[in-house]
Structures are given as structure tokens and as C-alpha cells.
């Protein structure tokens, strides 16, 4: 960092689809600050609420919602998304207008878009973050992947939070056989840090993702953990104005946790039960955790990641319908996740903005 260089303003815009896109932007926002950049954060919904709690001193802007909802039945996941397409396209067009206006108004020198398709400008260096060069959608994977790659192609660079080599987390999601995109593998991103601590909880349940599936899993697991003997920490993944804590016998409930509190709780927990979202996988790998996954019904990406990690002997999984608390005993037969070492050189990565 050269202290004589004027600070550049970078717009960071994560997609509001669960909390994963927002949380993996936390280390990026911190790195921007450490390297003499001024981050402005733009998003909507719970993603925006979460980042406001993490960085109360930053400037925040609101983007239109993509209005992403999951179907109650996983079979209709793809069709629900298709039905929402007109609203999503409308939001993307509105994003483009806002970005054009904000670049002038706030003197923005660069853009980092985490899967927000309308957050882009030809006037400033624009970066797209994704771990999905291939977008799995069943028998339409070829089409969704081509469409996504065409969107990526217009950006100055595409940052992939994974390793380039054979030892990686996202497998075929983040690796193409013959890439013709301006790809930069920056290594797995996590806001978490490993700490050697005494174990306080036997099981931590960590929920996230859009409704109604988040709520449906919460209701199922509330019943299942009545048959669990150990101490349980249950994080519902609901971002509200105030943090709420509730104790029910051996179970401690929270609506949400801030990053530092969550990091401490994860380190203090023996095993983790959560979705197989990519950000969760990166966090658990950073903390060398043993886990059990319940992929979101109908979400091909989460199912692929769960199958990949099970095949590698790292983490077991079960479908949401089939899961019962006794399944957790399978964890003993798996190695658990461990950190994939990668030296993130932020100075080099941020060169795109000069």
C-alpha cells in the first residue's frame, strides 16, 4: 500500500440469496480497507442488513431485490426460478441504471459484483465473483452455463474463490476444461479463523438460505433435536434488528450471530449441521470442522457439492425429507473438512483497479 496514492472508491455488491454471498464479501471488504481503498456496499434484504451490522461505519446503498424464492417442493425449484425471471430481469435493468448514476455521484473507481448481474460498468474496472463457471440446472446445465459464462465475459476479471489445481473445493463448478474467460483463482474466502478452544457444544445447527426452505428445515430440526442428548447451539439464520437468545433445556437458540460471535461458537462446537452451500463449506474448511450436510431441496449446486465431499470421504449428507437425528452418527466415518492452503495476495489481486 502506498500512502501517497489517493484512495480509490470500490463498490462491493453481493447477491441477496441466503447469506453466503454477503459473508464471503466480508474478507474482501476488510482487505480493501487494509489496502487503502474506500468500500461502498450495495445489496438488499438480509444480505444488506448483515453487512450493516458488520460494518456500521461504511456507506450503504440499496439495490432492487431479485425476489428469489424457493419452491416448497424441491422438484419445482427450477420452475419457481423461471417464474420469477421477469421480476429478476426488471431488477437487473434497474441495477444498471443505478450503477450508472452512482459512478458519477460517488466517484466510484471500481466494481466488485458477487453474482449481481446488473452491477457492471464499461467506464470503470468491473470484477465478477463466482464459484460457478458451470451452473448446474439438471438437463439444462449446458444452457445455464453458457448464459452465465457470457455474462462473465463482459467483466474485466472474474474472481473465483477456489484453488486452480486438482486440490479444490468446488470441483467442476469452478473449473472449465478450456476456459476462454479472464479468470483469476483467488483461493477460498472465509471470514473465519481457527482458534483452539474448549468444546462448549456437542452440536451446532446453522441455518441459512431463502424462504420457505430455511423455515421448513428449522421446523423439522426443532422436532428432531428433541431426541438428541448433547448440548445444542441452534442458529436460525434470521437477520433481525435485535439479537434474541432463548434457552430450552439443552438447546440454546439464537436468531443470528455477528461474525466474531459466530466464529467463536463454531470453534467451540464439536460437529456442525448445515446446508451444503459453498460459503459454509469454505468456512468449515478454514476451521477444520466435521459436519453433516442437508442440501436445499432442488438446488443442484448444493447437491453436487454434498455428493462430491461424501465421495471424497469428508462429509456425509442426507436429503431434507430423509434426515433424522440418528444420521449424525455417520460423521465418525468421515475425515471432516480441512483448510486448503492458499496465500491470497490482495495487493496483486487489487491491481485490476489501477
JOVEN-V256111 format. One record per run of one state. SS is the DSSP state (h for helix, s for strand, l for the rest). FROM is the first residue (numbers start at 1). LEN is the number of residues. If there is no record, write none. Layout:
BEGIN
SS_FROM_LEN, SS_FROM_LEN
END
This chain:
BEGIN
l_1_7, s_8_7, l_15_5, h_20_15, l_35_2, s_37_7, l_44_1, h_45_10, l_55_4, s_59_4, l_63_11, h_74_10, l_84_1, h_85_21, l_106_4, s_110_5, l_115_10, s_125_5, l_130_8, h_138_16, l_154_3, s_157_4, l_161_10, h_171_3, l_174_9, s_183_3, l_186_15, s_201_6, l_207_6, h_213_15, l_228_4, s_232_4, l_236_9, s_245_4, l_249_2, s_251_4, l_255_4, h_259_9, l_268_1, s_269_6, l_275_3, h_278_9, l_287_3, s_290_4, l_294_6, h_300_12, l_312_4, s_316_2, l_318_7, h_325_9, l_334_12, h_346_8, l_354_1
END
